[in-house]
Amino acid sequence: MHKMIIKRNELLAQKVIKGLESRNMKGYYAKDREEALKIALELIPEQSSITMGGCVSAREIGLVDALMNGNYNFLDRDAAEDKRKAMLDAYGVDFFLSSVNAMTEDGVLINIDGNANRVSAIAYGPGKVLFIVGMNKICNDVDSAMKRARNVAAPVNAQRFGLSTPCSSTGSCMNCKSPDTICCQFLITRYSRHQDRIHVILVNDNLGF
């Protein structure tokens, strides 16, 4: 990564972290994936119960492997026979891992969901929510963050899951009401009422979609 981009990301991350603090959320900046993994493991005590909602970014920094192979109670939804039960069990865990579809420079988190298990767990339930966020997901404001969520994240995820949505073929949001749509629920997290619940690790890398 070019040193000017690195410097830009460092400065932008500090702005985002200040925005998060003003919203009762805690932010951290990692210079690379390895540092992001280190910060995440420092935040999660051993023997904690942990699950996640399809968080590609957590996998990309090696966090999922570290938790599955470490002294943690990792609830693997993908391996569960009863996926609905696994999703419901997520509300009682110590840590819920997620990324964002987009977030603003002043710390507002934007997420869209199909089943709503991910956005509902972000909103309420788990003791703490830990976001792993690549700097590629930072947008100027809520409008641009929403556009990113709908026109970048949603089409890629629809293609990844093999869904028959208009955005799967066009590459951009068609504001559809397709049975396969993953844009069923929109969650805008602008403030955390609960102190020390939401933590965001900003990573100097392109992560997720």
C-alpha positions in Angstrom: 0.0 0.0 0.0 1.4 3.4 -1.0 2.7 5.4 2.0 0.4 8.4 1.2 -2.7 6.1 1.3 -1.4 4.8 4.6 -1.1 8.3 6.0 -4.5 9.2 4.7 -6.1 6.2 6.3 -4.4 6.9 9.7 -5.7 10.5 9.7 -9.2 9.4 8.6 -9.3 6.6 11.2 -8.6 9.2 14.0 -11.6 11.2 12.8 -13.8 8.1 12.7 -12.6 7.1 16.2 -13.5 10.5 17.6 -16.9 10.2 16.0 -17.4 6.8 17.6 -16.4 8.1 21.0 -19.0 10.9 20.6 -21.6 8.1 20.1 -20.6 6.1 23.2 -18.7 3.5 21.1 -15.0 2.6 21.2 -12.7 2.7 18.1 -9.2 1.3 17.5 -6.9 1.6 14.5 -4.8 -1.3 13.2 -2.0 -0.7 10.8 -2.5 -4.1 9.2 -4.4 -7.4 9.6 -1.9 -8.8 12.1 -2.3 -5.9 14.4 -6.1 -6.1 14.0 -6.0 -9.7 15.1 -3.9 -8.8 18.1 -6.3 -6.0 19.2 -9.3 -8.3 18.8 -7.8 -11.1 20.9 -6.9 -8.5 23.6 -10.5 -7.5 23.7 -11.9 -11.0 23.9 -11.1 -12.8 27.2 -10.5 -16.6 27.0 -13.5 -18.8 27.6 -15.8 -16.1 26.3 -18.8 -17.3 24.3 -18.7 -15.9 20.7 -20.6 -16.1 17.5 -20.9 -14.0 14.3 -23.1 -13.2 11.4 -21.3 -14.1 8.2 -18.4 -11.8 8.9 -15.9 -12.2 6.0 -13.6 -9.5 7.5 -13.2 -11.5 10.7 -12.1 -14.5 8.7 -9.7 -12.4 6.6 -7.7 -11.1 9.6 -7.5 -14.7 11.0 -9.8 -14.0 13.9 -12.2 -16.9 13.3 -9.4 -19.5 13.1 -7.8 -18.1 16.2 -11.1 -18.4 18.2 -12.0 -21.8 16.9 -8.5 -23.1 17.7 -8.1 -21.3 21.0 -9.6 -21.4 24.5 -12.9 -19.9 23.5 -16.5 -21.1 23.2 -17.1 -20.3 19.5 -20.6 -21.1 18.4 -20.3 -21.9 14.7 -23.6 -21.2 13.1 -22.5 -22.7 9.7 -21.8 -26.1 11.4 -25.0 -26.2 13.4 -27.7 -28.7 12.5 -30.4 -26.3 13.7 -29.4 -23.0 12.2 -32.4 -21.1 13.6 -31.5 -22.2 17.1 -27.9 -21.2 16.5 -29.1 -17.7 15.4 -31.3 -17.4 18.5 -28.4 -18.6 20.7 -26.4 -15.6 19.4 -28.4 -13.2 21.5 -27.0 -14.6 24.7 -23.3 -14.7 23.9 -20.5 -12.6 25.4 -19.3 -11.3 22.0 -20.9 -11.0 18.6 -18.6 -10.5 15.6 -19.6 -8.4 12.7 -18.4 -6.0 10.1 -20.4 -3.2 8.5 -21.7 -2.7 5.0 -20.6 0.9 5.3 -19.9 3.5 8.0 -19.5 7.3 8.0 -16.5 9.4 8.9 -18.3 10.6 12.0 -19.0 7.0 13.3 -22.5 6.0 12.1 -22.7 2.3 11.3 -24.9 1.1 8.3 -26.0 -2.5 8.0 -28.5 -4.3 5.8 -29.8 -7.8 6.2 -32.1 -10.5 4.8 -33.0 -12.6 7.8 -32.4 -9.9 10.3 -30.5 -12.2 12.7 -27.3 -10.1 12.2 -28.8 -6.6 12.5 -31.0 -7.7 15.5 -28.0 -9.0 17.4 -26.1 -5.8 16.7 -29.0 -3.8 18.0 -29.7 -5.9 21.1 -28.7 -9.1 22.9 -25.1 -10.0 23.0 -23.0 -8.5 25.8 -20.6 -6.9 23.4 -20.4 -6.4 19.6 -17.0 -6.3 17.9 -16.8 -4.9 14.4 -13.9 -5.6 12.1 -13.9 -2.8 9.4 -11.6 -2.3 6.5 -10.9 1.4 5.6 -12.6 0.7 2.2 -15.9 0.9 3.9 -15.6 4.5 5.3 -17.9 6.9 3.5 -18.5 10.7 3.8 -22.0 10.6 5.3 -25.1 8.5 5.8 -26.4 9.0 2.2 -23.1 7.8 0.7 -22.8 5.0 3.2 -26.3 3.8 2.3 -25.5 3.9 -1.4 -22.4 1.8 -0.7 -24.3 -0.7 1.3 -27.0 -1.1 -1.5 -24.8 -0.7 -4.6 -21.5 -2.4 -3.5 -22.1 -4.7 -0.6 -25.5 -6.0 -1.5 -24.8 -7.0 -5.1 -21.6 -8.8 -4.2 -23.2 -10.6 -1.3 -26.2 -11.6 -3.5 -23.7 -13.0 -6.1 -21.7 -14.7 -3.3 -24.8 -16.5 -2.1 -26.1 -17.3 -5.6 -29.3 -15.4 -5.2 -31.6 -14.5 -8.0 -31.9 -10.7 -7.4 -31.8 -8.0 -10.1 -28.6 -6.6 -8.5 -26.9 -10.0 -9.0 -27.2 -9.4 -12.8 -26.9 -5.6 -13.0 -24.3 -5.0 -10.2 -26.3 -2.2 -8.6 -29.4 -1.8 -6.5 -32.7 -2.0 -8.4 -34.8 -1.3 -5.2 -36.3 -4.7 -5.8 -38.9 -6.7 -3.9 -37.5 -10.0 -5.1 -38.2 -13.1 -2.9 -34.4 -13.4 -2.7 -33.7 -9.8 -1.7 -31.2 -9.4 1.1 -32.2 -5.8 1.6 -35.0 -6.6 4.0 -33.8 -4.8 7.1 -31.8 -1.6 7.4 -30.0 -0.8 10.6 -28.5 2.6 11.3 -26.5 2.6 14.5 -25.9 6.3 15.5 -25.4 5.9 19.2 -24.9 3.1 21.8 -26.9 3.5 24.9 -24.9 0.9 26.7 -21.3 1.9 27.7 -18.5 -0.4 26.5 -20.8 -2.6 24.3 -19.8 -1.6 20.8 -16.1 -1.8 19.7 -14.9 -1.1 16.2 -11.4 -2.1 14.9 -10.6 -0.1 11.8 -8.0 -1.9 9.7 -5.6 -0.3 7.2 -6.7 -2.7 4.5 -9.5 -3.6 2.1 -11.6 -6.1 3.9 -15.0 -7.7 3.1 -17.3 -6.3 0.5 
